[in-house]
Amino acid sequence: MAKRYMEVATEKQSLVCLAADRNTMAGLMALIEAVGPHVAALKTHVDLVDDWSPEAWIAFCEAAAQANLLVFEDRKFADIGGISRAQMAGKYDIRSWSDLVTAHLISGPDIVDGLQAGWSDVGRQGGVLLLAQMSSRGNLLHPAYTDEVVAKGKEHAGVFGFIGNGSRPAELAGLRSKVGDTKMIWTPGVNLAVGDGAMGQRYGDPMEAVLAGSDCVIVGSGIHKANDPAQAAKAYADASWAGLMKRNG
């Protein structure tokens, strides 16, 4: 999965994952059409879509595949392995269309086994991103917890990588030093307009995040609320790719 992501990122010269936080299927489809050439992945919250239906979601995932986009369901699983496996099925059948999912490790590493079993149940493969840091004010992912997540996640083949804090480059650089080069780090909390946002969100510069060790910057309102989402997506793609080129020197 990491190889597939980097192939897409290289083709598009973009380390951008769009947080596709729209609550209608038409809105989601419009985003794919507008920004598909400039982003490598879409981060979804399937349970936020007001007019969701299995048929419409299948069409959405097919459109994402045609645009060469990974689909990343930000479910933040947190239960025991058996329940997480069952949650990958259910009404939304996340196992059948997601390439990546997020999870907390609070219940222990068996959750990764459960999520991987969910994909295996339908003959697919996917990757788990463990939340090691968050960008929201007052979050409880303290350094000691982060260290435990990294230590256990690095040992598990089913872990694609970690979610880091894109709004604080120094924290992110520290996470990269702990993670090493064997796992990905994806980072929310980035915006070309840095500073504090609504509801406790903080934003840092996307290029600085990549220089600090991010392999993918997750961008939401900076793209989907822009007057011209396509132009905004390209600006983020250019900033992220420039950061990677500078990082690799």
C-alpha positions as CSV (number, residue, x, y, z in Angstrom):
1,M,0.0,0.0,0.0
2,A,2.9,2.4,0.7
3,K,4.3,1.6,-2.7
4,R,1.0,2.3,-4.3
5,Y,0.6,5.6,-2.5
6,M,4.1,6.8,-3.5
7,E,3.4,5.8,-7.2
8,V,0.3,7.9,-7.2
9,A,2.1,10.8,-5.4
10,T,4.9,10.7,-7.8
11,E,2.6,10.6,-10.9
12,K,0.7,13.7,-9.6
13,Q,3.7,15.3,-7.8
14,S,1.4,15.8,-4.8
15,L,1.6,14.6,-1.2
16,V,-1.9,15.9,-0.6
17,C,-4.9,13.9,0.9
18,L,-8.1,15.8,0.6
19,A,-10.3,15.7,3.7
20,A,-13.5,15.4,1.7
21,D,-15.9,16.7,4.4
22,R,-19.0,17.2,2.4
23,N,-22.3,15.8,3.4
24,T,-23.9,15.0,0.1
25,M,-23.0,12.5,-2.6
26,A,-23.2,15.3,-5.3
27,G,-20.7,17.4,-3.3
28,L,-18.3,14.5,-3.0
29,M,-18.5,13.7,-6.7
30,A,-17.9,17.3,-7.5
31,L,-14.8,17.3,-5.4
32,I,-13.3,14.3,-7.3
33,E,-14.0,16.0,-10.6
34,A,-12.4,19.3,-9.5
35,V,-9.3,18.2,-7.6
36,G,-8.6,14.6,-8.8
37,P,-5.5,15.6,-10.8
38,H,-3.9,17.3,-7.8
39,V,-4.4,15.0,-4.8
40,A,-3.2,11.5,-4.1
41,A,-6.0,10.4,-1.7
42,L,-9.4,11.2,-0.3
43,K,-10.2,11.1,3.4
44,T,-13.8,10.3,4.0
45,H,-16.3,10.1,6.9
46,V,-18.9,7.8,5.3
47,D,-21.3,8.3,8.2
48,L,-21.5,12.1,7.7
49,V,-23.2,11.8,4.2
50,D,-26.9,12.6,4.6
51,D,-28.0,11.0,1.3
52,W,-25.7,7.9,1.5
53,S,-26.8,4.8,-0.3
54,P,-24.8,1.7,-1.2
55,E,-25.3,2.3,-4.9
56,A,-24.2,6.0,-4.7
57,W,-21.1,5.1,-2.7
58,I,-20.1,2.4,-5.1
59,A,-20.2,5.0,-7.9
60,F,-18.2,7.4,-5.8
61,C,-15.5,4.8,-5.2
62,E,-15.4,3.9,-8.9
63,A,-14.9,7.6,-9.7
64,A,-12.1,7.8,-7.1
65,A,-10.4,4.8,-8.7
66,Q,-10.7,6.3,-12.2
67,A,-9.1,9.5,-10.8
68,N,-6.3,7.3,-9.3
69,L,-7.1,8.2,-5.7
70,L,-6.7,6.1,-2.6
71,V,-9.8,6.1,-0.4
72,F,-9.0,6.7,3.3
73,E,-11.9,6.2,5.7
74,D,-11.1,8.2,8.9
75,R,-13.2,6.0,11.1
76,K,-10.8,6.1,14.1
77,F,-11.6,2.6,15.2
78,A,-10.9,2.1,18.9
79,D,-12.5,-1.2,20.0
80,I,-11.1,-4.7,20.6
81,G,-10.0,-6.7,17.6
82,G,-13.2,-8.8,17.1
83,I,-15.5,-5.8,17.3
84,S,-13.3,-3.8,14.9
85,R,-13.4,-6.7,12.4
86,A,-17.2,-6.6,12.6
87,Q,-17.3,-2.8,12.3
88,M,-15.3,-3.1,9.0
89,A,-18.4,-4.9,7.7
90,G,-21.9,-3.7,8.8
91,K,-24.0,-1.2,7.0
92,Y,-21.1,0.7,5.3
93,D,-19.0,-2.3,4.5
94,I,-15.8,-0.3,4.9
95,R,-13.6,-3.3,4.2
96,S,-14.9,-3.5,0.6
97,W,-13.8,-0.1,-0.5
98,S,-11.3,1.5,1.8
99,D,-7.6,1.4,1.1
100,L,-6.7,2.9,4.5
101,V,-8.4,3.5,7.9
102,T,-7.4,5.2,11.1
103,A,-7.4,3.6,14.5
104,H,-6.5,4.5,18.1
105,L,-4.3,1.9,19.9
106,I,-6.0,2.4,23.3
107,S,-7.5,-1.1,23.2
108,G,-4.1,-2.7,22.3
109,P,-2.5,-4.0,19.1
110,D,-5.2,-6.7,18.5
111,I,-7.2,-3.9,16.9
112,V,-4.8,-3.9,13.9
113,D,-5.3,-7.7,13.6
114,G,-9.1,-7.2,13.6
115,L,-9.0,-4.5,10.9
116,Q,-6.7,-6.5,8.7
117,A,-8.9,-9.6,9.1
118,G,-11.8,-7.4,7.9
119,W,-10.0,-6.7,4.6
120,S,-9.0,-10.3,4.4
121,D,-12.6,-11.5,4.7
122,V,-13.3,-9.9,1.3
123,G,-10.0,-10.8,-0.3
124,R,-8.6,-7.3,-0.1
125,Q,-5.6,-5.6,1.5
126,G,-5.4,-2.3,3.3
127,G,-3.3,-0.2,5.7
128,V,-3.9,1.1,9.2
129,L,-2.8,4.5,10.3
130,L,-2.5,4.7,14.1
131,L,-3.1,8.0,15.8
132,A,0.2,9.0,17.4
133,Q,-0.5,12.7,17.6
134,M,-3.5,15.0,17.1
135,S,-3.6,18.7,16.1
136,S,-6.7,19.7,18.2
137,R,-6.2,21.7,21.3
138,G,-6.3,19.8,24.6
139,N,-6.1,16.3,23.1
140,L,-4.9,13.6,25.4
141,L,-2.4,11.9,23.2
142,H,0.5,12.7,25.5
143,P,4.2,11.9,24.7
144,A,4.3,8.7,26.7
145,Y,1.3,7.4,24.9
146,T,2.7,8.4,21.6
147,D,5.9,6.5,22.4
148,E,3.8,3.4,23.1
149,V,1.9,3.7,19.9
150,V,5.0,4.1,17.9
151,A,6.8,1.2,19.6
152,K,4.0,-1.2,19.0
153,G,3.0,0.1,15.6
154,K,6.5,-0.2,14.2
155,E,6.5,-3.9,15.0
156,H,3.2,-4.7,13.3
157,A,3.2,-5.5,9.5
158,G,-0.5,-4.4,9.3
159,V,0.4,-0.8,10.3
160,F,0.8,1.5,7.3
161,G,2.0,4.3,9.4
162,F,1.0,7.0,11.9
163,I,-1.1,10.2,12.1
164,G,1.1,13.1,13.3
165,N,0.6,16.7,14.2
166,G,1.1,18.9,11.1
167,S,0.4,22.1,13.0
168,R,3.6,21.8,15.1
169,P,6.7,21.0,13.0
170,A,8.9,20.4,16.1
171,E,6.6,17.8,17.5
172,L,6.3,16.2,14.0
173,A,10.1,16.1,13.6
174,G,10.3,14.3,17.0
175,L,7.8,11.8,15.9
176,R,9.7,11.2,12.7
177,S,12.9,10.5,14.7
178,K,11.0,7.9,16.7
179,V,9.2,6.3,13.7
180,G,12.4,6.1,11.5
181,D,12.1,5.4,7.8
182,T,10.0,2.2,7.8
183,K,6.5,3.6,8.3
184,M,4.6,6.5,6.8
185,I,3.5,9.7,8.7
186,W,0.4,11.4,7.5
187,T,-0.5,14.8,9.0
188,P,-3.8,16.8,9.4
189,G,-3.7,20.3,10.8
190,V,-2.1,22.0,7.7
191,N,-3.3,25.1,5.8
192,L,-1.5,27.7,3.7
193,A,-3.2,30.1,6.1
194,V,-1.6,29.1,9.4
195,G,-3.0,29.7,12.8
196,D,-6.1,28.7,14.9
197,G,-9.3,27.5,13.2
198,A,-12.7,26.8,14.5
199,M,-13.6,24.2,17.2
200,G,-10.1,23.9,18.6
201,Q,-8.3,23.1,15.3
202,R,-4.8,24.4,14.7
203,Y,-3.0,24.8,11.4
204,G,0.6,24.7,10.2
205,D,2.3,25.3,6.9
206,P,2.2,22.2,4.5
207,M,5.7,22.7,3.3
208,E,7.0,22.9,6.8
209,A,5.1,19.8,7.7
210,V,6.8,17.8,4.9
211,L,10.2,19.2,5.8
212,A,9.6,18.0,9.4
213,G,8.8,14.5,8.2
214,S,5.3,14.2,6.8
215,D,4.7,11.9,3.9
216,C,1.2,13.2,3.2
217,V,-0.5,16.4,4.3
218,I,-4.2,16.1,4.9
219,V,-6.1,19.2,3.8
220,G,-9.7,20.0,4.4
221,S,-11.3,23.4,4.3
222,G,-8.2,25.0,2.6
223,I,-9.4,23.1,-0.5
224,H,-13.0,22.2,-0.3
225,K,-14.1,25.6,1.0
226,A,-12.0,27.5,-1.5
227,N,-13.6,29.6,-4.2
228,D,-11.7,27.5,-6.7
229,P,-11.0,24.1,-5.2
230,A,-8.9,22.9,-8.2
231,Q,-6.6,25.9,-8.0
232,A,-6.3,25.5,-4.2
233,A,-5.5,21.8,-4.5
234,K,-2.8,22.6,-7.0
235,A,-1.3,25.1,-4.6
236,Y,-1.1,22.6,-1.8
237,A,0.3,19.9,-4.2
238,D,3.0,22.3,-5.3
239,A,3.9,23.2,-1.7
240,S,4.0,19.6,-0.6
241,W,6.1,18.4,-3.5
242,A,8.5,21.3,-3.1
243,G,8.9,20.3,0.5
244,L,9.7,16.7,-0.5
245,M,12.2,17.8,-3.1
246,K,13.9,20.1,-0.5
247,R,13.8,17.3,2.2
248,N,15.5,14.8,-0.2
249,G,18.0,17.5,-1.3
